[in-house]
Structure formats: C-alpha cells, structure tokens
Amino acid sequence: RSEINPNSKHLKLFDLRLSDAGIYTCEYDSHTVSISLHVFELTISLDGHFLPNEVPELTLMQNSSHHQPNLIITLFNSKNNRVIPKLLQSKTPQKYIMKLKQLEAADSGMWMCHVRSDSPLINQNISFDVKVLGFQNPDFERKYATVDSTVVLSWHPNFQKIKWKKGFTGQLKWKQQESAIAHELLDFNVTAGEKQHETKKSSHFQFEIPGSKPKSTIEVKLPKVHFNHSGQYQCQLAYNRRYVQSKIELVVMKVSANPVGPLPRGAKMTLICQVSSPLPSNAHLCWERVNGTQMDNKKSKQHEVKVEVNVSAAGLWNCHLIEDNERKISLNYAVEEAPVWISYVVIGASIGGSVLVFGLACLCIISSISWQRRRQRAKRMARARQYLLENKTCQCQQ
C-alpha cells in the first residue's frame, strides 16, 4: 500500500489505516529526517444510508506515536450550518462517539467534521456523505377535487437527486378511511442503476399510470373522479426492512338539489354542497349566488361536511371550498325555472289532490254516520226481541 517516487523520494501511502500511524524516518548519507503521522478514522452508522427520522452515530478514532490529544470537534451539515451533536462518553481520547439529531430528506449531501487541537497543532477537515432516502413531498398533504374532474397524484422520491446507489422497493395503497382496510394499487422497485419498474395491482379501482411522467416519480391518474375515490393514498418506500411513507388525502366535492329538476313558480328547492371528509379548521364550504347579494351567501360551520341553501327563484349558484381565504375548488349549479304549463300542471294537481282529499274525507264521514245509524237500529231491534221473549205475550188489535 505504498510507493516511493524515485525522483522526489516522496513516500505515498494508499488506503490509510489507523495502524499506519507512527514515526517515519528517511535516512540519506548522514542525514536523518523523521515525520510523525497522526491518523484519523471517521465512520458513520448504517454506512451513511438513512431514512427520515433516523439518528446517525459518528465515531471518530485517532492514533499516533505520541499521546492522544483531546480534540475539539465541530460538525457542519450539507447546507454548511453548524450542528451540535450529543457526545457520548468515551473512556479514552482515542475514540469519540457522537449522536446527531433525527434526519430529514433535505439533510442529504456532504457533511464536514472539523478536528482541532492546540498541542500538537491539528487543524483537519474530514468530509463524509449522508444519504437520506425519502420524498420531496411533505409527510402528509391534502388535495381537493370535484366530481367528474381529472386528478393526478404524484410522489417524488429523492433517490435520483442524492444518487442512491442501492436498490429499494415501494408500494402505493389506498383506503377510504383511517380505520378501513388498505387496498394495494401498485408496487414498484428501483434498481441500483436507477431503473424503475411498476406493476399495477388493483383491477376494480379505475386509475391509470401516466406514460409521460417525469423520471423518478410515482404517479396515478384518476380520469373521472367519483365521490367514493376520496380517502388516503399512501406511498411507501422500503429499504433493508425499514420504511418511509408519504400520504395524500383526496377530498372530493359534489353538489345536488332536492327536489331534482326545474323549479316551478312559487315552489322551493334545497341546494346541497358536500365533501367526502371533514375539513380542517381553516377551511369551509360556501354557497354563493352569481350576481346575488351578500344575504344569498351561506357558509358551513367548522368541520361540517355539507352546507345547504334554500332557493325560491331561478339562477346560477356556485359552491366554493375555501382554505385560508383561498378558493381551492368550485362547483356550480344552475337552477332553472319550470315552463308555465308545468306550473299549471302543478297547480291543477294540487287543486285536484285537495278536491280528492276533501271528497275522501266527506265519504269517510258519510260512511261513518251511516254505520253508526245501522248499529243503533240493530241495537233497538235486539232489545225489542229480548222484551217479547221475556213476556211471552202477543197483543193484537180488535
């Protein structure tokens, strides 16, 4: 592991080890020159490959022919910000064990360990690579969609950005509620050469895998969103039996009317705007009449999943989902006025229905009175028969 330059007489050591520390002496004629070699070895747990929220451990070893000095160690992360580690107890100054904070995907990159000592004079920078496999997405995000719209859900693993040289696998699952059974939509694997392969697993759930999606991206496309497509979509990466995941909650909105159809003159209709799951405290639903007044607007209460408004005239209504005073999605509903003949039919039907009800009521009353009279006549005849039987006499006119 060494070679000597025949011209300069320089000694070069390869693949340096702690055991290479010591005094190296060069003798030439009557001249002797000695150099003391001080060797540092910095190792990082898990070979520098981490998932978010994992805590790395750094071990710094030193070796020299003299006493081992007490070192002043300073760490800098990939953004060149100083990091204060937790120094674990070490029995000798030869070994330093440092525990870092929980990592995030953004911590990936080249870190620096600065080692300093006054006696002997040491001022050494040791770089080391930290790779954190994760998502550029947040751990949890919420996305809104309207019924019958097209939605694309995307996850962006950072394996290409950090040049992750080891293979890993992943899955995409969906469940409608937190407590519901999860259904696997697709699984995928990424090789050490960054080749990505995906396999569609679900047949009953209508979704597509876009063919022109960006490299190193996991995407699913819902070409026509249904109300029951809402729920949690969970993308999970697995490496060495360790997992990291990112969730997207899809909230779907729909509008409807009760009763359905054109609005007859003088009648009323209820417009219903509904979402598939409770909204956060900073979001609400709002009905708004186009070209209407502020009195026409109707807001949902906190965490309500629907809002209703009563309508008595034709017009265009919009339902907005508002989060932090920003409109996320909107759906409109056009209330149409029924033709005049329909109104007449409705009025005639109402009058006919009323007459029919009145006729039935009168018939019931007459039938009841007739039944009561028959009952009373039957009682009188029964009493007369009883009286004749008891006296056993018959009086005839002369």
Secondary structure, DSSP 8 states (H G I E B T S, - for coil): -EEE-TTT--EEE-S--GGG-EEEEEEETTEEEEEEE-EEEEEEGGGGEE-TT---EEEEEEE-SS-----EEEEE-TTS-EE--EEE--SSTTEEEEE-----GGG-EEEEEEEEETTTTEEEEEEEEEEE--BSS-SEEEEEEETT--EEEEE-B-TTTTT--S-EEEEEEEESSTTS--EEEEEEEE-TT--EEEEE--SSS--B--TT--TT-EEEEESS--GGG-EEEEEEEEETTEEEEEEEEEEEEEEEEES-S-B-TT--EEEEEEESS---TTEEEEEEETT--GGG-EE--TT-SEEEEEE-S-EEEEEEEEETTEEEEEEEEEE-B--HHHHHHHHHHHHHHHHHHHHHHHHHHHHHHHHHHHHHHHHHHHHHHHHHHHH-------
